[in-house]
């Protein structure tokens, strides 16, 4: 592998923006001497973290757990279009029919929708979350979505 000379200065506008993904290591390499630093936009997170929850306050969480009961858990979440105004995904959640007690629900595929992109705790974040079961005729009910920013 060869390294670029530090004597050459390339304008930031001529250099492609860095690509980030959920597989990006958490450590950052030091910039080579003489290179210009570029500001990177942080990926939004899902609401804000609080005690007893999982997935909140992180980007592209694979599990969402509100910490109350099994009706607030979505596991094995695979996200699409994270960073757009609305991120959607699929995962597994407990479905109980309208005439069925929640305790008798079964794990089924759910569609997850994160939206209302803004600031939450000083970070870019999705501030609303809902999930639903289209195979049972459900549609997203954004008016009843969870406020996951914590105020």
N, C-alpha and C positions, 0 to 999 in steps of 0.2 A: 504494500500500500504506500502511495506517495503522499506527501503533505504539501499543501499550498504554501507558497512563500508569503510571509507576513509583510513584505514590502509593497504588495499590490493592494490598493484600496478599491473596493467595488461599491458603488452607491447602493443603499438598501433597496431602492426601487428596482434595481436590476437583478436582485437576488430573490428567488422564490421564497414565499413565506414558509415558516416551518410547519410541518404536518404533525398534528397530535392525534393520538388514539388512546384507547383504554389500555393499550399494551406499552405505552411510553414509560420508561423507567422513571422512578420518583426522583432520582438524583439528576443534577444538571452538570454537564461538563463545562469547565471554564472556557471562556471565549479566548481564541488565540490572540496573542499580542498584535495590536495594529488593526484588528477587525472592528467594525462598527457593531454596536449592540442594537438589536431590533426589539421593540416591545411586542410581547405576545399577549393575545387575549385569552384569558383563562376560560376553560369550558364551564358552562353553568353547572351548578349542583342542583340536587333535588331538595328544595326547601331548606330547612335548617335542622341540624342534629339536636336531639334532646335525649335525656336519660331514658333508657329502656327501649329505644327505637333502633332500627337497623336500616341502612341505605340512605336515610335522610342526611343532607349535608354533604353528599358525595356525588360525583359525576357518574352517570350510567350505572346505577346500582343493579346488581344481579338479584338482590333480594330487597323487598320493601316490607318492613314490619313496624306497625304503629305501636306495638308494645302492649296492646290491650287483650285481644283474643284472636283466634284463628281467622276471623272475618276480616282482619286488617293486615293480612299477610299475602304478598304476591311473591312467589319464588321463581327461579329460573327465568328471570326477565331478560329478554333480548330486545334491545332498543334500535329504533330506526331514527334517522334525522335528528340526532341529539345535537343541540346547539341552534336549531331552527326555532322559530316562534312557538312551534308545537312539536313535541317529541312523542312518538308513539312506540309501543312495543307490545310484546306478547309474553305471557308468563302463566303460571299455575296459581289459581286462587280457589277458595271455597265458595261453591255455588249452592245456595238453598233456594228452592222455589218459593214464590210468594206465600203459599199456604203451608210451608214446611218450617219447623224450628231450625234456627241457625246451627244448632248442635248436630243436626242430621244432614248437614250439607256435605257435598262431595267435592274433591279436588278436580277442577276442570280448567281448560284453557281460557284465559281472560285476555282482553285487549286493554292495555294501559295507556292513558293519555296524561301527559304533563304539559302544562301551559301557563299562561300569565307570566311570561319571562320578564324579569325585572331585577331589583336588588333585594337581597334577603341577608341581613346581618353584614352588610357591606360587600357581599359577593354577588356576582351574577347568578341568578337562580330561577328555577321554575317555582312559582308560588302556589300553584293549584294542581291537584292530582285527582284522577278518578280512574276506575276500571269497571269493565262491564263484560257481559257474556253475549256476544252477538248470536251465537248458536241457539240461544233461548229467546231471540227476538229483542234483546235489550239494545239500547242506543246510549251513547254517552249523555249523561245528565250534568252538563257543566254548571248549572245553577246549584247543584247539590255537591259539587266537588269539594274535596278537603282543602282547607287553607293550611298549607304546610310550611308557611314562613314563620309561624309562631308570633304573629302580631305585627 
